[in-house]
Amino acid sequence: MSNEELLRRHDAGGRARVAEAAAGLAAVPSLHVAVLTCMDCRIDEHALFGLEPGDVHVLRNAGGVVTDDVVRSLAISQRKLGTREVLIVAHTRCGMSTFTDDEFTEELAQHAGQVPSWRPQAFDDPATNVRRGMTRLRTDPFLPAEMQVRGFVLDIETFTLTEATTPA
Ligand SMILES: [Zn+2]
């Protein structure tokens, strides 16, 4: 099982490397930024933005979607752990563009005999997903009004970033 491989790598140097990197770090991110991105295994947000342990909070989920749980984590990040800005990064060729909400919900219902209480929140256009997320964060009553939010689409082949701007 691959879980066993992870535990082997933890013992074979992973634990020691992380302990050394985290030595002396505070729980408050030094750059006061929270990054929301997709769980896609090709994205290394620390390498992409030149980050070190202790610099930022990282939130990842399928698509880099602003879900209720992302709002929960950002409320805590912003109000209890000192972040002031949010960077949303969606990407091209995302798995979230390979199905629709209705298709996947039906698939789950077939499997489980019930529909989930949540929506998959699939999307065709990553920029649309980013704009929707920025709008939700800027209008959520539980997040600070002064919180700064920027959103980008990452090209998953060239790893260039294109800013997704919202209408003024
Ligand atoms: Zn993705």
Backbone and ligand atoms as CSV (ligand in chain L), in Angstrom:
chain,resi,resn,atom,element,x,y,z
A,1,MET,N,N,0.840,-1.198,0.000
A,1,MET,CA,C,0.000,0.000,0.000
A,1,MET,C,C,0.875,1.249,0.000
A,2,SER,N,N,0.388,2.254,-0.702
A,2,SER,CA,C,1.174,3.486,-0.779
A,2,SER,C,C,1.209,4.251,0.539
A,3,ASN,N,N,0.203,4.052,1.393
A,3,ASN,CA,C,0.276,4.672,2.724
A,3,ASN,C,C,1.545,4.237,3.442
A,4,GLU,N,N,1.897,2.955,3.262
A,4,GLU,CA,C,3.104,2.450,3.922
A,4,GLU,C,C,4.348,3.142,3.380
A,5,GLU,N,N,4.315,3.470,2.076
A,5,GLU,CA,C,5.446,4.177,1.468
A,5,GLU,C,C,5.620,5.560,2.096
A,6,LEU,N,N,4.503,6.236,2.335
A,6,LEU,CA,C,4.586,7.560,2.976
A,6,LEU,C,C,5.206,7.454,4.371
A,7,LEU,N,N,4.781,6.458,5.122
A,7,LEU,CA,C,5.315,6.305,6.479
A,7,LEU,C,C,6.791,5.934,6.441
A,8,ARG,N,N,7.171,5.151,5.408
A,8,ARG,CA,C,8.595,4.806,5.260
A,8,ARG,C,C,9.418,6.074,4.987
A,9,ARG,N,N,8.878,6.942,4.108
A,9,ARG,CA,C,9.617,8.180,3.784
A,9,ARG,C,C,9.669,9.133,4.977
A,10,HIS,N,N,8.614,9.112,5.793
A,10,HIS,CA,C,8.621,9.920,7.021
A,10,HIS,C,C,9.800,9.515,7.900
A,11,ASP,N,N,9.956,8.214,8.077
A,11,ASP,CA,C,11.047,7.719,8.927
A,11,ASP,C,C,12.411,7.927,8.273
A,12,ALA,N,N,12.433,7.887,6.929
A,12,ALA,CA,C,13.707,7.936,6.201
A,12,ALA,C,C,14.141,9.367,5.896
A,13,GLY,N,N,13.829,10.308,6.767
A,13,GLY,CA,C,14.335,11.660,6.569
A,13,GLY,C,C,13.280,12.742,6.558
A,14,GLY,N,N,12.031,12.387,6.245
A,14,GLY,CA,C,10.972,13.399,6.184
A,14,GLY,C,C,10.768,14.099,7.516
A,15,ARG,N,N,10.660,13.309,8.562
A,15,ARG,CA,C,10.435,13.891,9.887
A,15,ARG,C,C,11.574,14.839,10.268
A,16,ALA,N,N,12.771,14.419,10.047
A,16,ALA,CA,C,13.925,15.229,10.452
A,16,ALA,C,C,13.997,16.534,9.653
A,17,ARG,N,N,13.718,16.456,8.341
A,17,ARG,CA,C,13.774,17.666,7.515
A,17,ARG,C,C,12.727,18.686,7.954
A,18,VAL,N,N,11.510,18.211,8.209
A,18,VAL,CA,C,10.431,19.124,8.580
A,18,VAL,C,C,10.671,19.716,9.961
A,19,ALA,N,N,11.158,18.896,10.879
A,19,ALA,CA,C,11.435,19.389,12.228
A,19,ALA,C,C,12.483,20.494,12.177
A,20,GLU,N,N,13.488,20.327,11.329
A,20,GLU,CA,C,14.538,21.342,11.212
A,20,GLU,C,C,13.972,22.623,10.597
A,21,ALA,N,N,13.139,22.460,9.539
A,21,ALA,CA,C,12.589,23.626,8.838
A,21,ALA,C,C,11.620,24.417,9.713
A,22,ALA,N,N,10.917,23.723,10.603
A,22,ALA,CA,C,9.890,24.384,11.411
A,22,ALA,C,C,10.428,24.898,12.742
A,23,ALA,N,N,11.686,24.631,13.029
A,23,ALA,CA,C,12.252,25.017,14.323
A,23,ALA,C,C,12.141,26.526,14.519
A,24,GLY,N,N,11.528,26.914,15.620
A,24,GLY,CA,C,11.442,28.329,15.955
A,24,GLY,C,C,10.341,29.098,15.256
A,25,LEU,N,N,9.609,28.462,14.364
A,25,LEU,CA,C,8.556,29.174,13.644
A,25,LEU,C,C,7.329,29.368,14.528
A,26,ALA,N,N,6.643,30.502,14.323
A,26,ALA,CA,C,5.376,30.759,15.009
A,26,ALA,C,C,4.228,30.195,14.179
A,27,ALA,N,N,3.044,30.080,14.793
A,27,ALA,CA,C,1.870,29.592,14.063
A,27,ALA,C,C,1.273,30.676,13.170
A,28,VAL,N,N,1.636,31.934,13.403
A,28,VAL,CA,C,1.146,33.028,12.554
A,28,VAL,C,C,2.017,33.106,11.304
A,29,PRO,N,N,1.424,33.007,10.114
A,29,PRO,CA,C,2.229,33.048,8.883
A,29,PRO,C,C,2.957,34.391,8.736
A,30,SER,N,N,4.253,34.336,8.479
A,30,SER,CA,C,5.064,35.558,8.496
A,30,SER,C,C,4.686,36.535,7.382
A,31,LEU,N,N,4.123,36.031,6.275
A,31,LEU,CA,C,3.710,36.927,5.188
A,31,LEU,C,C,2.241,37.339,5.311
A,32,HIS,N,N,1.543,36.781,6.282
A,32,HIS,CA,C,0.138,37.148,6.553
A,32,HIS,C,C,-0.764,36.924,5.346
A,33,VAL,N,N,-0.477,35.857,4.604
A,33,VAL,CA,C,-1.252,35.515,3.409
A,33,VAL,C,C,-1.777,34.089,3.542
A,34,ALA,N,N,-3.003,33.873,3.057
A,34,ALA,CA,C,-3.545,32.518,2.901
A,34,ALA,C,C,-3.679,32.249,1.410
A,35,VAL,N,N,-3.156,31.110,0.960
A,35,VAL,CA,C,-3.228,30.717,-0.450
A,35,VAL,C,C,-4.261,29.607,-0.588
A,36,LEU,N,N,-5.207,29.807,-1.501
A,36,LEU,CA,C,-6.196,28.764,-1.810
A,36,LEU,C,C,-5.908,28.254,-3.214
A,37,THR,N,N,-5.646,26.958,-3.342
A,37,THR,CA,C,-5.409,26.403,-4.670
A,37,THR,C,C,-6.008,25.005,-4.773
A,38,CYS,N,N,-5.887,24.444,-5.981
A,38,CYS,CA,C,-6.437,23.116,-6.255
A,38,CYS,C,C,-5.537,22.039,-5.646
A,39,MET,N,N,-6.139,20.882,-5.379
A,39,MET,CA,C,-5.368,19.752,-4.848
A,39,MET,C,C,-4.529,19.061,-5.921
A,40,ASP,N,N,-4.620,19.532,-7.169
A,40,ASP,CA,C,-3.891,18.918,-8.287
A,40,ASP,C,C,-2.435,18.627,-7.894
A,41,CYS,N,N,-2.007,17.395,-8.140
A,41,CYS,CA,C,-0.689,16.958,-7.651
A,41,CYS,C,C,0.480,17.595,-8.401
A,42,ARG,N,N,0.189,18.324,-9.501
A,42,ARG,CA,C,1.277,18.983,-10.234
A,42,ARG,C,C,1.638,20.342,-9.647
A,43,ILE,N,N,0.793,20.868,-8.781
A,43,ILE,CA,C,1.010,22.217,-8.253
A,43,ILE,C,C,1.793,22.147,-6.946
A,44,ASP,N,N,2.942,22.785,-6.948
A,44,ASP,CA,C,3.749,22.943,-5.730
A,44,ASP,C,C,3.730,24.429,-5.406
A,45,GLU,N,N,2.792,24.824,-4.564
A,45,GLU,CA,C,2.596,26.267,-4.318
A,45,GLU,C,C,3.799,26.882,-3.607
A,46,HIS,N,N,4.512,26.099,-2.813
A,46,HIS,CA,C,5.685,26.655,-2.147
A,46,HIS,C,C,6.786,26.982,-3.153
A,47,ALA,N,N,7.031,26.076,-4.085
A,47,ALA,CA,C,8.041,26.343,-5.119
A,47,ALA,C,C,7.576,27.478,-6.037
A,48,LEU,N,N,6.303,27.454,-6.399
A,48,LEU,CA,C,5.758,28.428,-7.352
A,48,LEU,C,C,5.927,29.863,-6.871
A,49,PHE,N,N,5.748,30.084,-5.579
A,49,PHE,CA,C,5.823,31.442,-5.040
A,49,PHE,C,C,7.070,31.657,-4.175
A,50,GLY,N,N,8.007,30.738,-4.234
A,50,GLY,CA,C,9.252,30.905,-3.480
A,50,GLY,C,C,9.031,30.930,-1.972
A,51,LEU,N,N,8.137,30.092,-1.499
A,51,LEU,CA,C,7.760,30.112,-0.086
A,51,LEU,C,C,8.581,29.138,0.749
A,52,GLU,N,N,8.685,29.470,2.012
A,52,GLU,CA,C,9.344,28.615,2.993
A,52,GLU,C,C,8.322,28.256,4.075
A,53,PRO,N,N,8.560,27.193,4.832
A,53,PRO,CA,C,7.675,26.905,5.964
A,53,PRO,C,C,7.549,28.135,6.864
A,54,GLY,N,N,6.345,28.375,7.359
A,54,GLY,CA,C,6.118,29.526,8.231
A,54,GLY,C,C,5.639,30.763,7.504
A,55,ASP,N,N,5.669,30.752,6.163
A,55,ASP,CA,C,5.325,31.959,5.404
A,55,ASP,C,C,3.824,32.188,5.254
A,56,VAL,N,N,3.062,31.133,4.910
A,56,VAL,CA,C,1.650,31.315,4.536
A,56,VAL,C,C,0.796,30.171,5.078
A,57,HIS,N,N,-0.506,30.386,5.092
A,57,HIS,CA,C,-1.459,29.286,5.223
A,57,HIS,C,C,-1.760,28.768,3.831
A,58,VAL,N,N,-1.912,27.463,3.681
A,58,VAL,CA,C,-2.286,26.861,2.400
A,58,VAL,C,C,-3.581,26.089,2.575
A,59,LEU,N,N,-4.568,26.434,1.756
A,59,LEU,CA,C,-5.840,25.706,1.713
A,59,LEU,C,C,-5.945,25.090,0.335
A,60,ARG,N,N,-6.166,23.792,0.283
A,60,ARG,CA,C,-6.292,23.130,-1.011
A,60,ARG,C,C,-7.535,22.253,-1.017
A,61,ASN,N,N,-8.225,22.269,-2.141
A,61,ASN,CA,C,-9.350,21.355,-2.326
A,61,ASN,C,C,-9.519,21.111,-3.823
A,62,ALA,N,N,-10.506,20.331,-4.195
A,62,ALA,CA,C,-10.743,20.052,-5.612
A,62,ALA,C,C,-11.171,21.337,-6.303
A,63,GLY,N,N,-10.297,21.873,-7.144
A,63,GLY,CA,C,-10.608,23.060,-7.932
A,63,GLY,C,C,-10.129,24.377,-7.355
A,64,GLY,N,N,-9.770,24.404,-6.076
A,64,GLY,CA,C,-9.497,25.700,-5.453
A,64,GLY,C,C,-10.789,26.512,-5.361
A,65,VAL,N,N,-11.852,25.829,-4.967
A,65,VAL,CA,C,-13.184,26.435,-4.902
A,65,VAL,C,C,-13.404,27.042,-3.515
A,66,VAL,N,N,-14.025,28.219,-3.472
A,66,VAL,CA,C,-14.397,28.812,-2.186
A,66,VAL,C,C,-15.665,28.128,-1.690
A,67,THR,N,N,-15.479,27.132,-0.853
A,67,THR,CA,C,-16.579,26.365,-0.262
A,67,THR,C,C,-16.869,26.906,1.135
A,68,ASP,N,N,-17.921,26.372,1.755
A,68,ASP,CA,C,-18.205,26.745,3.145
A,68,ASP,C,C,-17.001,26.453,4.036
A,69,ASP,N,N,-16.314,25.343,3.768
A,69,ASP,CA,C,-15.183,25.013,4.634
A,69,ASP,C,C,-13.987,25.929,4.399
A,70,VAL,N,N,-13.836,26.437,3.181
A,70,VAL,CA,C,-12.786,27.435,2.937
A,70,VAL,C,C,-13.114,28.713,3.700
A,71,VAL,N,N,-14.367,29.123,3.712
A,71,VAL,CA,C,-14.763,30.304,4.485
A,71,VAL,C,C,-14.490,30.073,5.971
A,72,ARG,N,N,-14.827,28.870,6.453
A,72,ARG,CA,C,-14.534,28.532,7.858
A,72,ARG,C,C,-13.045,28.698,8.164
A,73,SER,N,N,-12.199,28.101,7.313
A,73,SER,CA,C,-10.755,28.171,7.564
A,73,SER,C,C,-10.235,29.598,7.445
A,74,LEU,N,N,-10.740,30.357,6.472
A,74,LEU,CA,C,-10.263,31.737,6.309
A,74,LEU,C,C,-10.729,32.638,7.454
A,75,ALA,N,N,-11.916,32.394,7.986
A,75,ALA,CA,C,-12.369,33.188,9.133
A,75,ALA,C,C,-11.397,32.993,10.299
A,76,ILE,N,N,-10.956,31.753,10.503
A,76,ILE,CA,C,-10.004,31.461,11.578
A,76,ILE,C,C,-8.625,32.022,11.228
A,77,SER,N,N,-8.211,31.827,9.969
A,77,SER,CA,C,-6.915,32.335,9.521
A,77,SER,C,C,-6.825,33.851,9.692
A,78,GLN,N,N,-7.897,34.541,9.297
A,78,GLN,CA,C,-7.886,35.999,9.330
A,78,GLN,C,C,-8.084,36.554,10.741
A,79,ARG,N,N,-8.973,35.934,11.503
A,79,ARG,CA,C,-9.353,36.540,12.779
A,79,ARG,C,C,-8.548,36.018,13.964
A,80,LYS,N,N,-7.964,34.814,13.809
A,80,LYS,CA,C,-7.229,34.225,14.937
A,80,LYS,C,C,-5.744,34.025,14.666
A,81,LEU,N,N,-5.343,34.016,13.389
A,81,LEU,CA,C,-3.953,33.665,13.094
A,81,LEU,C,C,-3.242,34.688,12.209
A,82,GLY,N,N,-3.822,35.873,12.126
A,82,GLY,CA,C,-3.056,37.014,11.633
A,82,GLY,C,C,-2.885,37.165,10.137
A,83,THR,N,N,-3.615,36.412,9.308
A,83,THR,CA,C,-3.474,36.682,7.880
A,83,THR,C,C,-4.325,37.891,7.497
A,84,ARG,N,N,-3.926,38.568,6.429
A,84,ARG,CA,C,-4.596,39.787,5.985
A,84,ARG,C,C,-4.979,39.729,4.505
A,85,GLU,N,N,-4.361,38.812,3.782
A,85,GLU,CA,C,-4.592,38.731,2.344
A,85,GLU,C,C,-4.870,37.280,1.944
A,86,VAL,N,N,-5.572,37.128,0.802
A,86,VAL,CA,C,-5.867,35.802,0.256
A,86,VAL,C,C,-5.477,35.790,-1.211
A,87,LEU,N,N,-4.814,34.718,-1.625
A,87,LEU,CA,C,-4.460,34.520,-3.024
A,87,LEU,C,C,-5.144,33.237,-3.497
A,88,ILE,N,N,-6.030,33.371,-4.500
A,88,ILE,CA,C,-6.715,32.199,-5.058
A,88,ILE,C,C,-6.014,31.818,-6.357
A,89,VAL,N,N,-5.671,30.536,-6.513
A,89,VAL,CA,C,-5.019,30.072,-7.734
A,89,VAL,C,C,-5.742,28.832,-8.262
A,90,ALA,N,N,-6.511,29.013,-9.333
A,90,ALA,CA,C,-7.082,27.873,-10.059
A,90,ALA,C,C,-6.139,27.580,-11.238
A,91,HIS,N,N,-6.443,26.549,-12.024
A,91,HIS,CA,C,-5.497,26.223,-13.089
A,91,HIS,C,C,-6.192,25.635,-14.315
A,92,THR,N,N,-5.508,25.714,-15.438
A,92,THR,CA,C,-6.015,25.137,-16.677
A,92,THR,C,C,-5.970,23.611,-16.590
A,93,ARG,N,N,-6.778,22.965,-17.422
A,93,ARG,CA,C,-6.845,21.503,-17.490
A,93,ARG,C,C,-7.119,20.873,-16.123
A,94,CYS,N,N,-7.994,21.531,-15.369
A,94,CYS,CA,C,-8.351,21.051,-14.032
A,94,CYS,C,C,-9.323,19.879,-14.146
A,95,GLY,N,N,-9.181,18.920,-13.248
A,95,GLY,CA,C,-10.106,17.796,-13.207
A,95,GLY,C,C,-11.553,18.222,-13.003
A,96,MET,N,N,-11.759,19.400,-12.424
A,96,MET,CA,C,-13.110,19.901,-12.166
A,96,MET,C,C,-13.846,20.293,-13.442
A,97,SER,N,N,-13.109,20.305,-14.570
A,97,SER,CA,C,-13.740,20.615,-15.858
A,97,SER,C,C,-14.094,19.352,-16.634
A,98,THR,N,N,-13.924,18.183,-16.020
A,98,THR,CA,C,-14.134,16.927,-16.755
A,98,THR,C,C,-15.492,16.299,-16.471
A,99,PHE,N,N,-16.320,16.953,-15.647
A,99,PHE,CA,C,-17.669,16.453,-15.364
A,99,PHE,C,C,-18.534,17.642,-14.978
A,100,THR,N,N,-19.830,17.404,-14.921
A,100,THR,CA,C,-20.733,18.458,-14.441
A,100,THR,C,C,-21.249,18.087,-13.054
A,101,ASP,N,N,-21.774,19.071,-12.367
A,101,ASP,CA,C,-22.346,18.821,-11.041
A,101,ASP,C,C,-23.443,17.757,-11.109
A,102,ASP,N,N,-24.313,17.881,-12.116
A,102,ASP,CA,C,-25.432,16.937,-12.193
A,102,ASP,C,C,-24.941,15.523,-12.479
A,103,GLU,N,N,-23.973,15.392,-13.393
A,103,GLU,CA,C,-23.423,14.065,-13.698
A,103,GLU,C,C,-22.823,13.413,-12.456
A,104,PHE,N,N,-22.008,14.165,-11.761
A,104,PHE,CA,C,-21.299,13.572,-10.623
A,104,PHE,C,C,-22.251,13.290,-9.460
A,105,THR,N,N,-23.215,14.195,-9.267
A,105,THR,CA,C,-24.205,13.975,-8.213
A,105,THR,C,C,-25.010,12.707,-8.492
A,106,GLU,N,N,-25.350,12.500,-9.778
A,106,GLU,CA,C,-26.081,11.286,-10.153
A,106,GLU,C,C,-25.230,10.042,-9.922
A,107,GLU,N,N,-23.950,10.141,-10.256
A,107,GLU,CA,C,-23.032,9.015,-10.036
A,107,GLU,C,C,-22.963,8.663,-8.546
A,108,LEU,N,N,-22.874,9.684,-7.708
A,108,LEU,CA,C,-22.826,9.446,-6.265
A,108,LEU,C,C,-24.130,8.833,-5.760
A,109,ALA,N,N,-25.235,9.325,-6.298
A,109,ALA,CA,C,-26.543,8.810,-5.876
A,109,ALA,C,C,-26.695,7.343,-6.260
A,110,GLN,N,N,-26.204,6.994,-7.456
A,110,GLN,CA,C,-26.252,5.592,-7.894
A,110,GLN,C,C,-25.453,4.709,-6.942
A,111,HIS,N,N,-24.328,5.216,-6.510
A,111,HIS,CA,C,-23.428,4.450,-5.658
A,111,HIS,C,C,-23.950,4.354,-4.233
A,112,ALA,N,N,-24.463,5.482,-3.719
A,112,ALA,CA,C,-24.759,5.576,-2.285
A,112,ALA,C,C,-26.238,5.448,-1.953
A,113,GLY,N,N,-27.082,5.546,-2.975
A,113,GLY,CA,C,-28.515,5.478,-2.703
A,113,GLY,C,C,-29.067,6.749,-2.093
A,114,GLN,N,N,-28.298,7.804,-2.118
A,114,GLN,CA,C,-28.759,9.108,-1.642
A,114,GLN,C,C,-27.912,10.192,-2.297
A,115,VAL,N,N,-28.458,11.397,-2.359
A,115,VAL,CA,C,-27.680,12.495,-2.932
A,115,VAL,C,C,-26.940,13.204,-1.800
A,116,PRO,N,N,-25.728,13.707,-2.095
A,116,PRO,CA,C,-24.980,14.417,-1.053
A,116,PRO,C,C,-25.643,15.756,-0.715
A,117,SER,N,N,-25.348,16.256,0.481
A,117,SER,CA,C,-25.880,17.562,0.890
A,117,SER,C,C,-25.101,18.699,0.240
A,118,TRP,N,N,-23.928,18.377,-0.345
A,118,TRP,CA,C,-23.072,19.392,-0.963
A,118,TRP,C,C,-23.103,19.253,-2.479
A,119,ARG,N,N,-22.715,20.337,-3.148
A,119,ARG,CA,C,-22.593,20.327,-4.605
A,119,ARG,C,C,-21.123,20.145,-4.966
A,120,PRO,N,N,-20.821,19.405,-6.037
A,120,PRO,CA,C,-19.418,19.228,-6.434
A,120,PRO,C,C,-18.739,20.551,-6.818
A,121,GLN,N,N,-19.500,21.499,-7.357
A,121,GLN,CA,C,-18.986,22.815,-7.776
A,121,GLN,C,C,-17.950,22.699,-8.897
A,122,ALA,N,N,-18.284,21.831,-9.870
A,122,ALA,CA,C,-17.459,21.727,-11.077
A,122,ALA,C,C,-17.555,23.026,-11.876
A,123,PHE,N,N,-16.581,23.232,-12.776
A,123,PHE,CA,C,-16.601,24.443,-13.609
A,123,PHE,C,C,-15.903,24.172,-14.933
A,124,ASP,N,N,-16.335,24.894,-15.977
A,124,ASP,CA,C,-15.691,24.804,-17.284
A,124,ASP,C,C,-14.478,25.712,-17.365
A,125,ASP,N,N,-14.619,26.909,-16.808
A,125,ASP,CA,C,-13.597,27.952,-16.988
A,125,ASP,C,C,-12.977,28.286,-15.629
A,126,PRO,N,N,-11.667,28.024,-15.467
A,126,PRO,CA,C,-11.056,28.300,-14.162
A,126,PRO,C,C,-11.133,29.774,-13.766
A,127,ALA,N,N,-11.083,30.692,-14.740
A,127,ALA,CA,C,-11.166,32.122,-14.410
A,127,ALA,C,C,-12.530,32.461,-13.811
A,128,THR,N,N,-13.582,31.821,-14.334
A,128,THR,CA,C,-14.918,32.043,-13.780
A,128,THR,C,C,-14.978,31.553,-12.343
A,129,ASN,N,N,-14.369,30.402,-12.089
A,129,ASN,CA,C,-14.326,29.873,-10.721
A,129,ASN,C,C,-13.598,30.840,-9.789
A,130,VAL,N,N,-12.487,31.402,-10.263
A,130,VAL,CA,C,-11.723,32.342,-9.428
A,130,VAL,C,C,-12.544,33.603,-9.147
A,131,ARG,N,N,-13.200,34.129,-10.187
A,131,ARG,CA,C,-13.994,35.354,-9.984
A,131,ARG,C,C,-15.137,35.111,-9.010
A,132,ARG,N,N,-15.779,33.959,-9.145
A,132,ARG,CA,C,-16.876,33.616,-8.241
A,132,ARG,C,C,-16.356,33.539,-6.800
A,133,GLY,N,N,-15.190,32.921,-6.643
A,133,GLY,CA,C,-14.603,32.795,-5.305
A,133,GLY,C,C,-14.240,34.142,-4.706
A,134,MET,N,N,-13.648,35.020,-5.535
A,134,MET,CA,C,-13.280,36.348,-5.028
A,134,MET,C,C,-14.519,37.107,-4.579
A,135,THR,N,N,-15.577,37.027,-5.375
A,135,THR,CA,C,-16.811,37.737,-5.030
A,135,THR,C,C,-17.379,37.206,-3.714
A,136,ARG,N,N,-17.359,35.882,-3.556
A,136,ARG,CA,C,-17.894,35.321,-2.310
A,136,ARG,C,C,-17.071,35.776,-1.110
A,137,LEU,N,N,-15.742,35.774,-1.256
A,137,LEU,CA,C,-14.905,36.175,-0.120
A,137,LEU,C,C,-15.097,37.637,0.227
A,138,ARG,N,N,-15.274,38.473,-0.817
A,138,ARG,CA,C,-15.402,39.914,-0.559
A,138,ARG,C,C,-16.743,40.264,0.064
A,139,THR,N,N,-17.713,39.380,-0.062
A,139,THR,CA,C,-19.052,39.704,0.449
A,139,THR,C,C,-19.449,38.854,1.650
A,140,ASP,N,N,-18.573,37.924,2.063
A,140,ASP,CA,C,-18.956,37.051,3.172
A,140,ASP,C,C,-18.983,37.845,4.484
A,141,PRO,N,N,-20.062,37.736,5.247
A,141,PRO,CA,C,-20.184,38.556,6.464
A,141,PRO,C,C,-19.217,38.165,7.577
A,142,PHE,N,N,-18.641,36.955,7.484
A,142,PHE,CA,C,-17.773,36.491,8.568
A,142,PHE,C,C,-16.296,36.809,8.325
A,143,LEU,N,N,-15.991,37.357,7.156
A,143,LEU,CA,C,-14.600,37.698,6.841
A,143,LEU,C,C,-14.414,39.211,6.955
A,144,PRO,N,N,-13.222,39.653,7.350
A,144,PRO,CA,C,-12.991,41.087,7.526
A,144,PRO,C,C,-13.162,41.845,6.207
A,145,ALA,N,N,-13.837,42.988,6.269
A,145,ALA,CA,C,-14.073,43.780,5.057
A,145,ALA,C,C,-12.764,44.265,4.447
A,146,GLU,N,N,-11.727,44.434,5.283
A,146,GLU,CA,C,-10.453,44.969,4.786
A,146,GLU,C,C,-9.541,43.877,4.212
A,147,MET,N,N,-9.992,42.621,4.232
A,147,MET,CA,C,-9.196,41.511,3.694
A,147,MET,C,C,-8.934,41.728,2.199
A,148,GLN,N,N,-7.681,41.606,1.792
A,148,GLN,CA,C,-7.316,41.795,0.391
A,148,GLN,C,C,-7.355,40.451,-0.334
A,149,VAL,N,N,-8.002,40.395,-1.495
A,149,VAL,CA,C,-8.139,39.154,-2.244
A,149,VAL,C,C,-7.688,39.383,-3.692
A,150,ARG,N,N,-6.809,38.509,-4.181
A,150,ARG,CA,C,-6.461,38.500,-5.608
A,150,ARG,C,C,-6.585,37.067,-6.105
A,151,GLY,N,N,-6.904,36.919,-7.384
A,151,GLY,CA,C,-7.103,35.596,-7.941
A,151,GLY,C,C,-6.406,35.432,-9.287
A,152,PHE,N,N,-5.901,34.233,-9.528
A,152,PHE,CA,C,-5.132,33.963,-10.740
A,152,PHE,C,C,-5.491,32.594,-11.314
A,153,VAL,N,N,-5.245,32.464,-12.623
A,153,VAL,CA,C,-5.302,31.156,-13.275
A,153,VAL,C,C,-3.878,30.758,-13.635
A,154,LEU,N,N,-3.493,29.569,-13.204
A,154,LEU,CA,C,-2.162,29.022,-13.480
A,154,LEU,C,C,-2.242,28.136,-14.719
A,155,ASP,N,N,-1.389,28.414,-15.694
A,155,ASP,CA,C,-1.278,27.529,-16.853
A,155,ASP,C,C,-0.481,26.302,-16.409
A,156,ILE,N,N,-1.095,25.141,-16.461
A,156,ILE,CA,C,-0.493,23.946,-15.866
A,156,ILE,C,C,0.644,23.387,-16.737
A,157,GLU,N,N,0.871,23.976,-17.920
A,157,GLU,CA,C,2.005,23.535,-18.744
A,157,GLU,C,C,3.187,24.493,-18.662
A,158,THR,N,N,2.906,25.808,-18.689
A,158,THR,CA,C,4.006,26.783,-18.624
A,158,THR,C,C,4.206,27.345,-17.217
A,159,PHE,N,N,3.203,27.125,-16.357
A,159,PHE,CA,C,3.200,27.631,-14.985
A,159,PHE,C,C,3.270,29.155,-14.913
A,160,THR,N,N,2.738,29.815,-15.969
A,160,THR,CA,C,2.554,31.261,-15.903
A,160,THR,C,C,1.203,31.541,-15.239
A,161,LEU,N,N,1.121,32.730,-14.615
A,161,LEU,CA,C,-0.083,33.147,-13.921
A,161,LEU,C,C,-0.770,34.273,-14.693
A,162,THR,N,N,-2.081,34.184,-14.810
A,162,THR,CA,C,-2.871,35.256,-15.403
A,162,THR,C,C,-3.889,35.726,-14.365
A,163,GLU,N,N,-3.886,37.017,-14.082
A,163,GLU,CA,C,-4.810,37.504,-13.062
A,163,GLU,C,C,-6.233,37.487,-13.558
A,164,ALA,N,N,-7.134,37.059,-12.691
A,164,ALA,CA,C,-8.571,37.060,-12.996
A,164,ALA,C,C,-9.174,38.261,-12.293
A,165,THR,N,N,-9.509,39.256,-13.064
A,165,THR,CA,C,-10.034,40.480,-12.460
A,165,THR,C,C,-11.550,40.419,-12.415
A,166,THR,N,N,-12.099,41.057,-11.402
A,166,THR,CA,C,-13.552,41.125,-11.272
A,166,THR,C,C,-14.026,42.486,-11.763
A,167,PRO,N,N,-15.231,42.567,-12.306
A,167,PRO,CA,C,-15.765,43.874,-12.704
A,167,PRO,C,C,-15.812,44.802,-11.504
A,168,ALA,N,N,-15.452,46.058,-11.719
A,168,ALA,CA,C,-15.420,47.029,-10.623
A,168,ALA,C,C,-16.826,47.289,-10.101
L,1,ZN,ZN,ZN,-7.425,21.190,-10.403
